[in-house]
Amino acid sequence: MGWVHATHMLELEREEGVCKLVAVVDTNPARLTSFQATMGYTGQTFTSIEDYLASGICQATMVVTPTEHHRPHAMALVRAGHRVLLEKPLTGTLPGDLVCCEELDRDYPNSLMLAFQRRYDAALAFGRDLMRQGTIGRVFKIYSALEDSGPPPEGYQSDGILPDMSVHNVDEILWLSGSFPDRAQVVGSVLHNKHVASCKEDFDDAMLYMWFGTDLLGQVQVTRNHVSGYRIETVIYGDKGQIQVGHFAQNPAEIVVEAFGPRGTAEPLARRVFPGGKGGPGAPEFLERYGPAYKAELAAFIDCCRTNSPFPATHADGLRAQRVIAAGMSRVHTREDAAEIG
């Protein structure tokens, strides 16, 4: 992900001139050399965040490190006066988020933007607009699926499939609904990749339910087992139809958004096709779906830094999502909890 974001920074520098990538930090010197050679990068490189901070050459930084380093790296930067775009999740745990947010709220309330790239996805934004326009009437359920075709890479650090993966889905549903749930629970399973993957996770398939009172339900489905390819789908259910954002067709270059009316409606109420991103050999599979959103997110961060404006997504949004996940994880149901069929 560091390579992905740095590439987008270079594109924004070379194509639009809105920023300049002046430094890249990586503890692996070989990876720095490879990035320089592959991308034609001529700026400075550092092998520690301490050396980078001591240089004083920049005051806006993106942090893309393993989750266990998010808090120490991000806080070291904001304490030094940087504005920071931090990859999700905030810290990976509710206790960690609470401690981090307490200091940010008290001393650095406008210093950190959390990377929830779905908020900058054109297809999802179009679906949200249709929902807000009342195209499908009263919304009573939002379903969000995130399914990987395989396990995380060797050495990947995860605090669990829900804190690691579903934080995007939870934020998406909170963003779409504009409200906060009062109940949550989880169903977790070990089906396939947990048996063969080196990454330590609790489950390889899980569902998170969240209730917004009695009138709205949020459903999140995450898995590492969708072997046919990356699947991202959002379905918004209303009393006059539904909105479908994306569907699995092994063609992430086209993201289809359709709004359907009640049964018997001849044509979709609305339909648009949005382009995906640039993938290819060696690229993470999600880049083909969210490449443009990642770039738009970065552009929003840069614009806020240039204009000294508040960030559109902050540490508070990360804490809200983690609160939902933690509540669900306090009510986890597995096969052992299920009733036997007589």
C-alpha positions in Angstrom: 0.0 0.0 0.0 2.9 2.4 0.6 4.0 1.8 -3.0 0.4 2.4 -4.2 0.0 5.7 -2.3 3.5 7.0 -3.3 2.7 6.2 -6.9 -0.5 8.3 -6.7 1.4 11.1 -5.1 3.9 11.1 -8.0 0.9 11.1 -10.5 -0.7 14.1 -8.7 2.7 15.9 -8.8 3.4 15.2 -12.5 -0.1 15.4 -13.9 -1.7 18.2 -11.8 1.2 19.9 -10.0 -0.9 20.0 -6.7 1.9 18.5 -4.6 5.5 17.4 -4.5 6.7 14.0 -3.1 9.9 15.1 -1.3 10.7 12.0 0.8 9.9 8.3 1.2 10.7 6.4 4.4 11.1 2.6 4.4 13.1 0.3 6.7 14.0 -1.8 3.7 16.7 0.0 1.6 16.3 -2.4 -1.3 12.6 -1.5 -1.6 13.6 2.2 -1.6 16.1 1.6 -4.4 13.5 -0.4 -6.4 10.9 2.4 -6.0 13.4 5.0 -7.2 14.4 2.9 -10.2 10.9 1.8 -11.2 9.0 5.1 -10.7 11.8 7.5 -11.6 11.6 9.1 -8.1 14.5 11.5 -7.4 13.5 12.8 -3.9 15.1 11.9 -0.6 14.8 8.6 1.1 15.1 7.6 4.8 15.2 4.3 6.6 13.7 5.5 9.8 11.0 7.9 10.8 13.3 9.5 13.3 15.7 10.6 10.6 12.9 11.8 8.5 11.5 13.9 11.3 15.0 15.3 12.0 15.3 16.5 8.4 12.3 18.9 8.8 11.8 18.9 5.0 8.0 18.3 5.1 4.9 18.9 7.2 2.4 16.7 5.5 2.9 12.9 5.6 1.1 9.7 4.8 1.6 6.7 7.2 1.3 3.3 5.5 2.9 0.9 8.0 1.8 -2.3 9.8 -1.1 -1.6 12.1 1.0 -2.1 15.3 3.1 0.9 14.2 0.1 3.2 13.3 -0.2 4.9 16.7 3.5 5.5 17.4 4.3 6.7 13.9 1.3 8.9 13.5 1.5 10.5 16.9 5.3 11.2 16.5 4.4 13.0 13.3 1.5 15.1 14.7 3.5 16.0 17.8 6.1 17.4 15.4 3.5 19.5 13.6 2.7 17.3 10.7 -0.7 16.8 9.2 -1.1 13.1 8.6 -3.1 10.8 6.4 -3.1 7.4 8.1 -4.1 4.1 6.5 -6.9 2.3 8.3 -7.4 1.2 11.0 -6.5 3.8 13.5 -4.8 1.4 16.0 -6.6 -1.9 15.4 -8.1 -2.1 18.8 -10.8 -0.2 20.8 -8.5 0.5 23.8 -5.8 1.7 21.5 -8.2 3.9 19.6 -9.5 5.4 22.8 -6.1 6.4 24.1 -5.0 7.7 20.7 -8.2 9.8 20.2 -8.0 11.2 23.7 -4.6 12.8 22.9 -5.7 13.9 19.4 -9.0 15.5 20.7 -7.1 17.3 23.4 -4.0 18.5 21.7 -4.2 17.9 17.9 -7.9 17.8 16.8 -7.3 18.7 13.2 -4.0 16.9 12.5 -5.1 13.4 11.4 -7.1 12.2 8.4 -8.1 8.5 8.4 -7.9 6.7 5.0 -11.5 5.5 4.4 -11.2 5.5 0.6 -14.7 4.3 0.0 -16.0 7.8 0.8 -14.2 8.9 -2.4 -15.4 6.1 -4.6 -17.5 7.6 -7.4 -19.7 4.5 -7.8 -20.6 4.4 -4.1 -21.1 8.2 -4.0 -23.6 7.9 -6.9 -25.5 5.2 -5.0 -25.6 7.4 -1.9 -27.0 10.3 -4.0 -29.7 8.0 -5.4 -30.6 6.9 -1.8 -30.7 10.5 -0.5 -32.9 11.6 -3.5 -35.5 9.0 -2.3 -35.1 6.9 -5.5 -35.9 3.7 -3.5 -38.1 5.2 -0.8 -37.4 4.5 2.9 -34.2 2.6 3.4 -34.4 -0.3 5.9 -31.3 -2.4 5.2 -27.8 -1.8 3.9 -25.6 -4.8 3.0 -21.9 -4.5 2.4 -19.6 -7.3 1.3 -15.8 -7.5 1.1 -14.3 -10.8 -0.1 -10.7 -11.4 -0.8 -9.6 -14.2 -3.2 -6.9 -15.4 -0.8 -5.2 -14.8 2.6 -3.1 -11.8 3.4 0.6 -11.9 2.3 3.4 -13.5 4.3 4.2 -11.5 7.4 0.9 -9.5 7.4 -0.2 -8.3 10.8 -3.9 -8.5 11.5 -5.9 -7.9 14.7 -8.6 -10.2 13.4 -10.7 -10.4 10.2 -13.3 -7.9 11.5 -11.0 -5.2 12.9 -8.7 -5.5 9.9 -11.2 -5.9 7.0 -14.7 -4.8 8.1 -13.6 -1.4 9.3 -14.2 -0.2 5.7 -17.6 -1.7 5.5 -18.7 -0.4 8.9 -17.6 3.1 8.1 -19.3 2.8 4.7 -22.6 1.9 6.3 -22.3 4.7 9.0 -21.5 7.1 6.2 -24.4 6.0 4.0 -26.9 5.9 6.8 -25.7 9.1 8.6 -26.5 7.4 12.0 -25.0 5.1 14.6 -26.3 1.7 15.6 -27.4 0.7 19.1 -26.8 -3.1 18.8 -24.2 -5.4 17.1 -23.3 -9.0 17.0 -20.9 -11.3 15.0 -21.0 -14.7 13.5 -17.5 -16.1 12.8 -16.3 -19.2 11.0 -13.1 -21.0 10.0 -13.7 -22.6 6.6 -10.7 -22.7 4.3 -7.8 -20.1 4.3 -7.3 -20.2 8.0 -6.1 -23.8 7.6 -3.5 -22.9 4.9 -2.5 -19.2 5.5 0.5 -18.1 7.5 -1.3 -14.9 8.7 -2.7 -15.4 12.2 -6.4 -14.4 12.3 -9.3 -15.5 14.3 -11.7 -16.3 11.4 -11.5 -16.4 7.7 -15.2 -15.7 7.2 -17.4 -13.5 9.3 -20.7 -11.6 9.4 -21.4 -8.5 11.5 -24.9 -7.4 12.1 -25.7 -3.9 13.4 -29.2 -2.6 14.3 -30.1 1.1 14.1 -33.1 0.9 16.3 -35.9 -1.2 14.9 -36.1 0.5 11.4 -32.6 0.0 9.9 -30.3 -3.0 9.7 -26.7 -3.0 8.6 -25.1 -6.3 7.4 -21.4 -6.8 6.8 -19.9 -9.9 5.2 -16.1 -10.4 5.0 -14.1 -13.4 3.9 -10.7 -14.5 2.7 -12.2 -17.3 0.7 -13.7 -15.9 -2.5 -11.2 -17.8 -4.7 -12.7 -16.6 -8.0 -11.5 -13.0 -7.4 -12.1 -9.8 -5.4 -15.8 -9.2 -4.7 -17.1 -5.9 -3.5 -20.8 -5.3 -3.4 -23.1 -2.9 -1.6 -26.9 -3.3 -1.7 -29.3 -0.6 -0.3 -32.8 -1.9 0.3 -35.8 0.4 0.3 -39.6 0.0 0.4 -39.7 1.1 -3.2 -36.7 -0.8 -4.6 -33.0 -1.3 -4.2 -29.7 0.1 -5.2 -26.9 -2.3 -6.3 -23.3 -0.9 -6.3 -21.0 -3.4 -8.0 -21.3 -7.1 -8.5 -18.8 -9.9 -9.0 -18.2 -10.6 -12.7 -14.3 -11.0 -12.8 -14.2 -7.6 -14.5 -13.2 -5.0 -11.9 -12.5 -2.5 -14.7 -16.2 -1.7 -14.8 -18.3 -0.9 -11.7 -22.0 -1.0 -12.4 -24.5 0.9 -10.2 -28.2 0.2 -10.8 -31.3 1.2 -9.0 -34.3 -1.1 -9.4 -37.9 -0.4 -8.7 -40.5 -2.8 -7.3 -41.2 -6.1 -8.9 -42.6 -5.6 -12.4 -40.7 -2.4 -13.1 -39.6 -2.7 -16.7 -36.3 -0.9 -16.7 -33.8 0.1 -14.0 -34.6 3.5 -12.3 -31.0 4.5 -12.9 -27.8 2.9 -14.2 -24.2 4.1 -14.6 -20.9 2.4 -15.2 -17.8 3.7 -13.5 -14.1 2.8 -14.4 -11.9 0.8 -12.1 -8.2 1.3 -11.4 -5.0 0.0 -12.8 -4.0 -3.4 -11.6 -1.7 -5.9 -13.3 0.9 -8.4 -12.2 2.1 -7.9 -8.6 -0.6 -5.2 -7.9 -3.0 -5.8 -5.0 -6.3 -7.0 -6.3 -8.3 -4.2 -4.6 -6.4 -1.6 -6.6 -8.4 -2.5 -9.7 -11.6 -1.7 -7.8 -10.5 1.3 -5.7 -7.5 2.8 -7.6 -9.4 6.0 -8.5 -10.8 6.3 -5.0 -7.4 6.1 -3.4 -6.1 8.8 -5.7 -9.2 11.0 -5.0 -8.7 10.5 -1.3 -5.1 11.6 -1.5 -6.1 14.7 -3.5 -8.6 15.6 -0.8 -5.9 15.3 1.8 -3.5 17.5 -0.1 -6.3 20.1 -0.7 -7.0 20.2 3.0 -3.3 20.7 3.8 -2.9 23.5 1.3 -6.0 25.3 2.5 -5.6 24.5 6.2 -9.1 23.0 6.2 -10.6 20.3 8.4 -10.3 16.7 7.1 -13.5 15.0 5.8 -12.7 11.8 7.7 -10.8 11.8 11.0 -9.7 9.7 13.9 -13.2 10.1 15.4 -14.6 8.2 12.4 -12.1 5.4 13.0 -13.1 5.2 16.6 -16.8 5.1 15.7 -16.2 2.1 13.4 -14.1 0.3 16.0 -16.7 0.8 18.6 -19.2 -1.1 16.4 -16.8 -3.9 15.7 -15.8 -4.2 19.4 -19.5 -4.4 20.4 -20.1 -7.1 17.8 -17.0 -9.0 18.9 -18.3 -9.0 22.5 -21.2 -11.1 21.1 -19.5 -13.6 18.8 -21.3 -16.7 17.7 -19.6 -19.7 16.1 -20.6 -23.2 15.1 -20.2 -24.3 18.7 -22.9 -21.8 19.8 -25.4 -23.0 17.2 -28.3 -25.2 18.0 -28.0 -28.8 17.0 -30.6 -30.1 14.5 -32.4 -33.1 15.8 
